[in-house]
Amino acid sequence: MSRSRRAYLALPPWLAHALRAQRGPVPWNAVTRGALSAGPLLLVAVQAGRTSLGVVAAIAAMLAGINDRPGSRRASVKRIGVPALGGALGLVAGTYAGQQTGAVVLTVLLTFVGLVAGSISAIGPVASAVGTQVLVASAIGAGMPLPEPGWERALAYVAGAGWLLVLRLVLPTPGSLAGDFRFDGERKAVAGVYEAVADLLDAVGGPEAMRRRAALTAALDHAQDALAGPRLRRYASSSAERRLHAQYAAALPLAEAATALAWAGEAVGERALEGPRRLAAAVRGNSHTGPLPAPSRSAPALRALDDALLHAAEVFDQGRGGALHTRPRTPRDRLRAAFGSAGREYGLRVALCFGASSAVAQALHQGQWYGQHEHWYWLPATAVFLVKPDLGPLASRVLNRAAGTVLGAVVFAGFAAVLPRPEGLIALVALSGALIPVATRHFAAQTAVVTVLVLALVMVGGEPQASMGRIGETLLACAIVLITGHLPMPGQRGGGVRARLAAASDAAYAYLTHVLDEADTPRIGRPGTPSERRGMPTERRVTSSERPITPSDPRATRWTLRREAYRTLAEARTAISLSAHELPALARHTEGADEVADLLERLVDTTTACAVHLDDTGRIGSEHTGRLSALLGELAGQGERVGLRLPRTRRAG
């Protein structure tokens, strides 16, 4: 291990997280969209004499660019469009509240907006982005006086975000021209599932197996999200969509068999890897698979792998469609998340931070701390990003926000001294927009780029250069969020982690219960289980399946429950990791949660191995029941230690 690596590991968790950055290739397509979004919008508005509306549209395009993440075009409609609508609503509310009310009433109203937006942020990633834009836009509406009425500002905001969304839907992306233009991220995501299956099979019996299994879960989650866009609904509307649905569904039994092999820990041969890799290549190239090599059939999991390859061969030949094996969240589920322990804790903390920062900003504005200009939105808008737990641990967010703002303000001051106005500043806006997709890999870099972009925007809009003031406001926002982040709140701390962990335990126990019920269901012979074939050739092409899968098949329900168990477990893991990198005063409230997540992961893996063995033999093996009973006992004890109520289930065996 290198000296720098040892030094990194020796750092406190909260500091190590602040220095961590994501890696990967430069997303040139997103960079191109960023360059064509905020800058050109501002240029058109300046040429038309509507500079203030151009500033609003460019801010919306900037926030949309932050949400412009890798994935399919159709998934981006929800990821970019829904938060933009929320931002437009927040802009209208903030504008009229700022115009019609005094400082005290306005602070109360913004505090209430913070409570609502914070609560809905607990529903999921898209809802969290909605909450962020509602808060930022309401602060801009109230703290950035403009001559246009609120409804015009809202239209400009929607137009700015809509322009970037149009660019996302229209411009080609890598791989989109090699086949159907509509399916760029979708095809890549489904191929990634088959590659993740092959990677897991390659790691079976080694130390990397569990990490590869987690990577398979991430690939399946990504493919589900990519296929769940507005036009890829439950019933696909074209042959190409139906084919992609079918190819995704065919990967589920392969993933199940690979997980069972990883649970058994017995290494598999190279031939077992070749089939999934050929399937991945077929998805990417939108082609047929050709002959698939048959793996050994010496164990239940290997027989399940072979059966899954047979089924995939038929699907790739015919592509009759398939379900995504997801259970849509009902309005009741979303309300339960918003008003549950995580939503209440998050909503109260956001309300307190947003309300306090708005009150302080207005007090400083009345005392003319800002100077001659009338804008006071920076302080509450900064507090919004600092109080968002899904952007990283609190200490990491504060450090990165402070460092990024200082760097961005200094860089902008240098550019502002030499660039012509407004042409040079508009070019700086376009350059910053292009850098956002790369800068999102680290919060400090993202903050620096956004600071340069916003300072350039408001200077084009007529505000004097205010780099030093922005640094002071950012540091003040950091202090407010640090204080409120450590204040005691009603209820138990760590509600977000416990809510995620509770959802994961519910899903894991539901999956286990379904498999145990399957084991108790009487079977006549072994329907759906192919007979052992002796003397089978090592290369073959199959055009008909021996195990047709219908929507009423118990296996289809089982795969839906398994997907939900692994997805909720991954979400819980993310929340636990963020909490573990908080300052010790906050991290101690969720100690022991990672041990529960480990046990739940082993429970789901064991349940998957049970299901594969059940399909092959018609019963659950004694080794599986013993492992299940031991895990359930450990979970009962560990759950009590962290204050988690686990669902009840009957003992296996």
Long-range contacts (C-beta under 8 A, 24 or more apart in sequence): 13-580, 13-581, 13-587, 14-393, 14-395, 14-396, 14-581, 14-582, 14-583, 14-587, 15-395, 15-399, 16-581, 17-392, 17-393, 17-396, 17-581, 18-392, 18-395, 18-396, 18-399, 18-400, 18-444, 20-442, 21-441, 21-442, 21-445, 22-441, 22-442, 23-441, 24-441, 26-438, 27-70, 27-437, 27-438, 28-174, 29-171, 29-172, 29-173, 29-174, 30-65, 30-68, 30-70, 30-437, 31-434, 31-435, 31-437, 31-438, 32-171, 32-434, 33-65, 33-68, 33-164, 33-167, 33-168, 33-171, 33-437, 34-65, 34-68, 34-433, 34-434, 34-435, 34-436, 34-437, 35-430, 35-431, 35-433, 35-434, 36-167, 36-430, 37-61, 37-62, 37-64, 37-65, 37-160, 37-163, 37-164, 37-167, 37-433, 38-62, 38-65, 38-160, 38-429, 38-430, 38-432, 38-433, 38-453, 38-457, 39-426, 39-427, 39-429, 39-430, 39-431, 39-433, 40-430, 41-159, 41-160, 41-163, 42-426, 42-429, 42-457, 42-460, 43-426, 46-422, 46-426, 46-460, 51-460, 51-461, 51-462, 52-146, 52-147, 52-148, 52-461, 53-146, 53-148, 53-152, 53-153, 53-156, 54-156, 54-460, 55-146, 55-457, 55-458, 55-460, 55-461, 56-91, 56-140, 56-146, 56-153, 56-156, 56-157, 56-160, 57-156, 57-157, 57-159, 57-160, 57-163, 58-160, 58-429, 58-453, 58-457, 59-140, 59-157, 59-160, 59-454, 59-457, 60-84, 60-87, 60-88, 60-156, 60-157, 60-158, 60-159, 60-160, 60-161, 61-160, 61-161, 61-163, 61-164, 61-433, 62-432, 62-433, 62-436, 62-450, 62-453, 62-454, 63-87, 63-132, 63-133, 63-136, 63-161, 64-160, 64-161, 64-164, 64-165, 65-164, 65-433, 65-436, 65-437, 66-436, 66-440, 66-446, 66-450, 67-129, 68-164, 68-168, 68-437, 69-440, 70-185, 71-185, 71-189, 71-222, 71-225, 71-226, 72-183, 72-184, 72-185, 72-186, 72-189, 72-225, 72-226, 72-227, 72-229, 73-168, 73-169, 73-182, 73-184, 73-185, 73-229, 74-186, 74-226, 74-228, 74-229, 74-230, 74-231, 74-232, 75-185, 75-225, 75-226, 75-228, 75-229, 76-165, 76-168, 76-169, 76-229, 77-165, 77-169, 77-229, 77-230, 78-126, 78-229, 78-230, 79-125, 79-126, 79-129, 80-161, 80-164, 80-165, 80-168, 81-161, 81-162, 81-165, 82-126, 82-129, 82-130, 83-126, 83-129, 83-130, 83-132, 83-133, 83-161, 84-133, 84-157, 84-158, 84-161, 84-162, 84-165, 85-130, 85-158, 86-130, 86-131, 86-133, 86-134, 86-137, 87-133, 87-134, 87-136, 87-137, 87-157, 87-161, 88-137, 88-154, 88-155, 88-157, 88-158, 89-134, 89-137, 89-154, 90-117, 90-133, 90-134, 90-135, 90-136, 90-137, 90-138, 90-141, 91-137, 91-138, 91-140, 91-141, 91-150, 91-153, 91-154, 91-157, 92-141, 92-150, 92-151, 92-153, 92-154, 93-138, 93-141, 94-137, 94-138, 94-139, 94-140, 94-141, 94-142, 94-143, 95-141, 95-142, 95-149, 95-150, 95-153, 96-141, 96-150, 97-138, 97-141, 97-142, 98-141, 98-142, 98-143, 98-145, 99-150, 103-359, 103-362, 103-363, 103-366, 106-142, 106-358, 106-362, 107-355, 107-358, 107-359, 107-362, 108-355, 110-138, 110-139, 110-142, 110-354, 110-355, 110-358, 110-380, 111-351, 111-352, 111-354, 111-355, 111-358, 112-351, 113-138, 113-354, 114-347, 114-350, 114-351, 114-352, 114-353, 114-354, 114-355, 115-347, 115-348, 115-350, 115-351, 116-347, 117-347, 117-350, 118-343, 118-346, 118-347, 118-348, 118-349, 118-350, 118-351, 118-354, 118-387, 119-338, 119-339, 119-343, 119-344, 119-346, 119-347, 120-338, 120-343, 121-343, 121-346, 121-347, 121-350, 121-388, 121-390, 122-337, 122-338, 122-340, 122-342, 122-343, 122-346, 122-347, 122-496, 122-499, 123-334, 123-337, 123-338, 123-343, 124-337, 125-390, 127-334, 128-388, 128-390, 131-350, 132-384, 132-385, 132-388, 135-350, 135-354, 135-380, 135-381, 135-384, 136-381, 136-384, 136-385, 139-354, 139-358, 139-377, 139-380, 139-381, 139-384, 140-377, 140-381, 142-358, 142-377, 143-361, 143-365, 143-375, 143-376, 143-377, 143-378, 143-380, 143-381, 144-375, 144-377, 144-458, 145-374, 145-375, 175-284, 178-284, 178-285, 178-286, 179-285, 179-286, 180-240, 180-286, 182-240, 183-240, 183-241, 183-244, 185-226, 186-223, 186-226, 186-227, 186-232, 186-244, 187-244, 187-283, 187-284, 187-286, 188-284, 189-219, 189-222, 189-223, 189-225, 189-226, 189-227, 190-223, 190-226, 190-227, 190-244, 190-247, 190-248, 190-251, 190-283, 191-280, 191-281, 191-283, 191-284, 192-219, 192-222, 192-223, 192-280, 193-219, 193-220, 193-223, 193-248, 193-251, 193-255, 194-251, 194-254, 194-276, 194-277, 194-279, 194-280, 194-283, 195-219, 195-276, 195-277, 195-280, 196-220, 196-255, 197-251, 197-254, 197-255, 197-258, 197-276, 198-273, 198-276, 198-277, 198-280, 200-258, 200-259, 200-262, 201-258, 201-261, 201-268, 201-272, 201-273, 201-276, 201-305, 202-273, 203-262, 204-258, 204-261, 204-262, 204-264, 204-265, 204-266, 204-267, 204-268, 205-265, 205-266, 205-267, 205-268, 206-267, 209-262, 209-265, 210-262, 210-601, 212-262, 213-258, 213-259, 213-262, 213-605, 214-570, 214-573, 216-255, 216-258, 216-259, 217-566, 217-567, 217-569, 217-570, 218-570, 220-251, 220-252, 220-255, 220-563, 220-566, 220-567, 221-566, 221-567, 221-570, 223-248, 223-251, 224-248, 224-324, 224-326, 224-563, 224-567, 227-324, 228-324, 228-326, 234-323, 234-324, 235-321, 236-321, 239-319, 242-319, 242-320, 242-321, 242-322, 243-319, 243-321, 245-321, 245-322, 245-323, 245-324, 246-315, 246-318, 246-319, 246-320, 246-321, 246-322, 247-279, 247-283, 247-312, 247-315, 247-316, 247-319, 247-322, 248-322, 248-324, 249-315, 249-322, 249-323, 249-324, 249-325, 249-549, 250-279, 250-308, 250-311, 250-312, 250-315, 250-316, 250-322, 251-279, 251-312, 252-325, 252-559, 252-562, 252-563, 253-304, 253-307, 253-308, 253-311, 253-555, 253-559, 254-279, 254-305, 254-308, 254-309, 254-312, 256-304, 256-308, 256-559, 256-562, 256-608, 256-611, 256-612, 257-301, 257-302, 257-304, 257-305, 257-307, 257-308, 257-612, 258-305, 259-605, 259-608, 259-609, 260-300, 260-301, 260-304, 260-608, 260-609, 260-611, 260-612, 260-613, 261-301, 261-302, 261-305, 262-605, 263-605, 263-606, 263-608, 263-609, 264-299, 264-301, 264-609, 266-299, 268-295, 268-296, 268-302, 268-305, 269-295, 269-296, 271-295, 271-296, 271-538, 272-296, 272-302, 272-305, 275-309, 275-312, 279-312, 279-316, 282-316, 288-316, 288-317, 289-313, 289-316, 289-317, 290-541, 291-539, 291-540, 291-541, 292-539, 292-540, 292-541, 292-542, 293-538, 293-539, 294-536, 294-537, 294-538, 294-539, 294-540, 297-532, 297-533, 297-536, 300-612, 300-613, 300-615, 300-616, 300-617, 301-609, 301-612, 301-613, 303-530, 303-616, 304-612, 304-615, 304-616, 307-530, 307-546, 307-547, 310-530, 310-542, 310-545, 310-546, 310-547, 311-545, 311-547, 311-549, 313-541, 313-542, 313-543, 314-542, 314-543, 314-544, 314-545, 317-543, 322-549, 323-551, 323-556, 323-560, 325-556, 325-559, 325-560, 325-563, 326-560, 326-563, 326-564, 327-560, 327-564, 337-499, 340-495, 340-499, 341-491, 341-492, 341-495, 341-496, 341-498, 341-499, 342-495, 342-496, 342-498, 342-499, 342-500, 344-490, 344-491, 344-495, 345-489, 345-491, 345-493, 345-495, 345-496, 346-389, 346-495, 346-496, 348-489, 348-490, 349-387, 349-484, 349-485, 349-489, 350-384, 350-387, 352-484, 352-487, 353-383, 353-384, 353-386, 353-387, 353-480, 353-481, 353-484, 353-485, 354-380, 354-383, 354-384, 354-387, 356-383, 356-480, 356-484, 357-382, 357-383, 357-477, 357-480, 360-476, 360-480, 361-473, 369-469, 370-466, 370-469, 371-464, 371-466, 371-469, 372-464, 373-463, 373-464, 373-466, 375-458, 375-463, 378-469, 378-470, 378-473, 378-474, 379-473, 379-476, 379-477, 380-477, 382-473, 382-474, 382-477, 383-477, 383-480, 383-481, 385-447, 386-477, 386-478, 386-481, 387-481, 387-484, 387-485, 389-496, 389-578, 390-578, 391-443, 392-443, 392-578, 392-581, 393-578, 393-579, 393-581, 393-582, 393-583, 394-481, 394-482, 394-485, 394-582, 394-583, 394-586, 395-581, 395-582, 395-583, 396-443, 396-581, 397-443, 397-481, 398-478, 398-481, 398-482, 399-444, 400-442, 400-443, 400-444, 400-447, 401-443, 401-444, 401-447, 401-474, 401-477, 401-478, 402-474, 402-475, 402-478, 403-444, 403-447, 404-443, 404-444, 404-445, 404-446, 404-447, 404-448, 404-450, 404-451, 405-447, 405-448, 405-451, 405-470, 405-471, 405-474, 406-471, 406-474, 407-444, 407-448, 407-451, 408-447, 408-448, 408-449, 408-450, 408-451, 408-452, 408-455, 409-451, 409-455, 409-467, 409-468, 409-470, 409-471, 410-467, 411-448, 411-452, 412-451, 412-452, 412-455, 412-456, 412-467, 413-465, 413-467, 415-452, 415-456, 416-455, 416-456, 416-459, 416-465, 416-467, 421-459, 421-460, 422-460, 425-456, 425-459, 425-460, 426-456, 426-460, 428-452, 428-453, 428-456, 429-453, 429-456, 429-457, 429-460, 432-456, 485-586, 486-583, 486-585, 486-586, 492-589, 492-643, 493-586, 493-589, 494-579, 494-589, 494-590, 494-593, 496-575, 496-579, 497-572, 497-575, 497-576, 497-579, 497-590, 497-593, 498-590, 498-593, 498-642, 498-643, 498-644, 500-568, 500-571, 500-572, 500-574, 500-575, 500-576, 501-572, 501-575, 501-576, 501-593, 501-596, 501-597, 501-600, 501-642, 501-644, 502-644, 502-645, 503-568, 503-571, 503-572, 504-565, 504-568, 504-569, 504-571, 504-572, 504-597, 504-600, 505-596, 505-600, 505-635, 505-639, 505-644, 505-646, 505-647, 506-568, 506-647, 507-561, 507-564, 507-565, 507-567, 507-568, 507-569, 508-565, 508-569, 508-600, 508-603, 508-604, 508-607, 509-646, 509-647, 509-649, 510-561, 510-564, 510-565, 510-647, 511-558, 511-561, 511-562, 511-564, 511-565, 511-604, 511-607, 512-603, 512-607, 512-628, 512-649, 512-652, 513-649, 514-554, 514-557, 514-558, 514-561, 515-558, 515-607, 515-610, 515-611, 515-614, 515-620, 516-620, 516-649, 516-650, 516-652, 518-554, 518-558, 518-611, 518-614, 519-610, 519-614, 519-619, 519-620, 521-554, 523-618, 526-618, 528-553, 528-615, 529-615, 529-616, 529-618, 555-615, 558-611, 562-604, 562-607, 562-608, 562-611, 565-604, 565-607, 566-604, 569-597, 569-600, 569-601, 569-604, 572-597, 572-600, 573-597, 590-642, 591-642, 592-638, 592-641, 592-642, 593-642, 595-638, 596-635, 596-638, 596-639, 596-642, 596-644, 599-631, 599-634, 599-635, 599-638, 600-635, 602-631, 603-628, 603-631, 603-632, 603-635, 606-631, 610-652, 620-652, 620-653, 622-653, 624-652, 625-652, 625-653, 626-653, 628-652, 628-653, 629-653
